[in-house]
Each structure stands twice: as structure tokens, then as C-alpha cells.
């Protein structure tokens, strides 16, 4: 990861920037670490914003790409 792609917290915009190449697990780890650094208690799973709302860093696909062929969709797995 280059230095320009490092995760960052912008206090003025109140945003956490994470490289779009980060995996879901890495993004959650970074968000949790930054929020913990801001003294925001985190639950055992997921992440919670300083406002108390759950943090959404994107959704993992429920079906892997290779399982989404026409035949699987039409006839079941």
C-alpha cells in the first residue's frame, strides 16, 4: 500500500477514507482502529460510528461470482 493510499481520518469532513483495494475485513479493521483511536467504544463484531449508528463499509456478495452463471441462476446450485 503506498503512502497516498493509507487510511485517513478527516476531522473537518468527519470521514474515514479507506483505499478501494481494501478487502471488507481489512476495511472493518481499519475503521474500528480509527474509531477506537477516537475513543469510540466498539462492539465485538462490526463497527459503530461516533454518532452511535452501525458503520457500513460495503456489502460482501452473498453468492460468489463463479456461482452466478445463467445455469445456476435458472436451475439452482
Order of alpha helices (4+ residues) and beta strands (2+ residues): beta-beta-alpha-alpha
